[in-house]
Structure formats: structure tokens, C-alpha cells
Amino acid sequence: MLTKDASPTRARMPLPQIRKSLASVTEQELREWVERLAVPRHYGHEPEENKNTALWIASKLQSWNYQVELQGPWWNVVALPRDVSAPLILVGAHYDSIEGCPGADDNASAVAAMLSCAKACAAVPGGPAVGFVSFNREEEGMLGSQNFVEWLAGSRVRLKYAHILEMVGCASEQPGSQRIPPGLPLRVPDTGDFLALLANRGSYRVLGSLLAHAKTYLPGFPVVGLRVTLGLEKYFPVLLRSDHAPFWQRRIPATMWTDTSEFRNPLYHQPGDRPETLNYPFLRSVSQLLVASVLSS
């Protein structure tokens, strides 16, 4: 596995219209969305909250004029532009939680970032062809995203690539706050203040663009690109624990965005994973990078 951070990446010329879109992303709105989403919402154990969460996400996306449907038996929330004739960029994040857990970082933070991108893209006339999906049942073997990629294969929707968001709200400037999965051949900083972007061979080009956008629009924001080489994901299941995995299995280019989950956040899968524990300046920077990357495509 190779590690590459954004600092040596060459910046490009920033575009004023993208800077304007980035300014529209606010900590206050991200916090409000996380607070709304952060209730225990496991598919089987908290079915009413799970369903209400799906409907709330769908209503937000409909309010920005996307075509929205509840796809499949698990109610994946799929939002598409009115014209799907061109290949789409996809942004995805699961909305379910484990039983009894508010899941503010896992995964309300990622859904909030996805919504901020959807809102910003909807405000740009003639913007890129982009779609959004919020998966259900990630916590149960990624059933929602697996069903989605099966549906995708038989639909008229074609993808350029996918950005999959998995826990993007935890950050710390404390030395020693970052750990590495045991045995993984990886070198990253031991301070957990960076966004990690995980890419396999099919998504290296996308990763390079993301690092360039970080350098261009958020030069002070630490971003680390993790390139999975030589099929290492087959030997380290920790690299396949989120909704990017079904895309990789179908050879669809996909990059996973993460704060590294339990290797940084001590409240992972705990009742204490609550909105007040998140780092909202960090979440805003993640959301801004997502917006910049999609609008620059």
C-alpha cells in the first residue's frame, strides 16, 4: 500500500464560481443535519426511525429538484438529475446505524456531507451530471449498497466513478490520536486530524484529482491518499468494510472518504457517538472538498 498526502501535489488555478459554492457550506447547517439524523436507526431493531430517516433524506433531496426514489427492498434513497443520458458522478453514504447507537459520526456525518454537496450542486446552473445515494443496511453486510450496484447494472444509469463517504466527522490535534489497523503495511501521521481517501487500482486517477483539488481549494486541510496496490484488499478485510466494496467488486471506480473509523474515534459503535462529539470545522472542510471535486469534474 502506498501513501500520498496532498501537500506535495501541485495546485491548479482555483475557479471563482467553485469558491462561491464552497462558501455556501456552513458548520451550522451541517450540525443541524447531524442532530436530525443522529438517532438510533438500525433497520431491524429501530425500524420506525430507520424509515423516518430515509423519508427525511428523500424530502431534502426532492426540495433541491432531484428525481428521488426509494430503491430496492432496503429503501436506498436514490437522487438523480433530470437528465441521466450522460455518465454520472455518484456520491454515496449509508444512513443506518447499529442498534442503540445515535451514530453521529457513523454515519450521520457522511450523510450531512453528501447533502451539502447535493445542495451546492443544485444551486449551480448547468453543473456536472451528479447523483446521490444513501444506502441502508451497511451495518449488516452492506446489503443496501450490494443491492444498489445490482440494480445499477440493469438500469440506464451509467457511472463515471463514485465517492463513498464513511465516517467523516471525527478529528483530533492530539498526538497519538491516530492508530493503524494491525498488520496493514501503511504509514500515516499519528495525529488524527487528516481525511483519508482510499483508492484501488481502478480509482487511482480519481484519487490524484482529489488530492489536487485539496491543494487548490483547501491548502491547509490535511488529506492523505491511500493507494491499495497488488490486490491487498483480498488479504486485509479491513479495507473492504464499507459501501465502496460492492463498487470495487463490480470494477466501478470508487474512492472511500473516511476519518478512519475506530482507528481514531474511540466512540465507534458506542452510545456516546453523539453530535456534540464531532469536529464541525473538519466536517465542513470534508464537505467543501467534496463540493470542489464534484463541481470540478
ABEGO torsion letter per residue (X at the ends): XBBBBAAABBBBBBBAAAAAAAAABBAAAAAAAAAAABBBABAAABAAAAAAAAAAAAAAAAAAGBBBBBBEAAGBBBBBBABAABBBBBBBBBABBBBGBAGAAOAAAAAAAAAAAAAAAAABBGBBBBBBBBBBGAABGGAAAAAAAAAAAABABBBABBBBBBGAABBBABBGABBBBBGBBBBBBABBABBBBBBBAAAAAAAAAAAAAAAAABAABBBBBBBBBGGAAAABAAAAABAAAAAAAAGBBBBBBBAGEAAABAABGBAABBAAABBAAAAAAAAAAAAAAAAAX
